[in-house]
Amino acid sequence: MKDTQYERKVEQDAAKVKKNLSNIFNNTVDQVESKVEEIADDVKETYDKTTATVKKDVTHGLNQYNDKAQEFVEKMPGGLAEKAAKYPWVAISIGLGVGMLLGSLLKSSRR
């Protein structure tokens, strides 16, 4: 064979190698994209399940708290529950004042 035939053969082989590498690269990119999409879907599903579970647990906890608070208020003497319901801002203000007083007393005892 002549030099020109070798050159053509090398060019053809180089073109085949380039085409094969391009196909391999494209296939790899497609596989990576599909895995990323799969992982993203799994993350979204896990997030949705976790959010639903947390919401359910928080709702359950708040319901328990409200039930206990309601029981406590109903047991208060002197119609305190009705007065608190009639004047909610006064009850909130008194609660905040008592909380601040207890907080300052407890804070000074920890020092």
C-alpha positions in Angstrom: 0.0 0.0 0.0 1.0 3.5 -0.6 1.3 6.3 1.9 -1.9 7.9 0.7 -3.8 4.7 1.3 -2.3 4.5 4.9 -3.3 8.1 5.5 -6.9 7.4 4.3 -7.0 4.3 6.4 -5.8 6.2 9.5 -8.3 9.0 8.8 -11.1 6.5 8.5 -10.1 4.7 11.7 -9.7 8.1 13.5 -13.2 9.0 12.4 -14.6 5.7 13.6 -12.9 6.1 17.0 -14.2 9.7 17.3 -17.8 8.5 16.4 -17.5 5.6 18.9 -16.2 7.9 21.7 -19.0 10.4 20.9 -21.6 7.6 21.2 -20.1 6.4 24.5 -20.0 9.9 25.9 -23.6 10.6 24.8 -24.8 7.3 26.4 -22.9 8.1 29.6 -24.5 11.5 29.8 -28.0 10.0 29.2 -27.4 7.5 32.0 -26.2 10.2 34.4 -29.2 12.3 33.6 -31.6 9.5 34.2 -29.9 8.7 37.5 -30.1 12.3 38.6 -33.8 12.5 37.7 -34.3 9.2 39.6 -32.5 10.6 42.7 -34.4 13.9 42.4 -37.7 12.0 42.3 -36.7 9.9 45.4 -35.7 13.1 47.3 -39.0 14.7 46.4 -41.0 11.6 47.5 -39.0 11.4 50.8 -39.5 15.1 51.4 -43.3 14.8 50.8 -43.5 11.8 53.1 -41.5 13.5 55.8 -43.5 16.7 55.6 -46.7 14.8 55.9 -45.4 12.9 58.9 -44.2 16.0 60.7 -47.5 17.8 60.0 -49.4 14.9 61.3 -47.2 14.6 64.5 -47.4 18.4 65.1 -51.1 18.4 64.7 -51.5 15.5 67.1 -49.2 17.2 69.6 -51.1 20.5 69.4 -54.4 18.7 69.8 -53.1 17.0 72.9 -51.9 20.3 74.3 -55.2 22.0 73.6 -57.1 19.2 75.2 -54.9 19.4 78.4 -55.2 23.2 78.4 -59.0 23.0 78.1 -59.2 20.4 80.9 -57.1 22.7 83.1 -59.2 25.8 82.3 -62.4 23.9 83.0 -61.1 22.9 86.4 -60.3 26.5 87.4 -62.5 27.9 90.2 -64.6 31.0 90.0 -65.5 30.9 86.4 -62.0 31.9 85.3 -62.5 30.1 82.0 -65.5 32.3 81.1 -63.6 35.4 82.1 -60.6 34.5 80.1 -62.8 33.8 77.1 -64.6 37.1 77.6 -61.3 39.1 78.0 -58.6 37.2 76.0 -56.1 40.1 75.8 -56.2 40.6 79.5 -55.6 36.9 80.0 -52.7 36.9 77.5 -51.2 40.0 79.2 -51.4 38.3 82.6 -49.9 35.1 81.2 -47.0 37.1 79.6 -46.4 38.9 82.9 -46.3 35.8 84.9 -44.0 34.1 82.3 -41.6 37.0 82.4 -41.5 37.0 86.2 -40.9 33.3 86.4 -38.2 33.6 83.6 -36.3 36.3 85.5 -36.5 34.4 88.8 -35.3 31.2 87.1 -32.6 33.0 85.2 -31.1 34.5 88.3 -31.1 31.1 90.0 -29.0 29.6 87.2 -26.1 32.1 87.6 
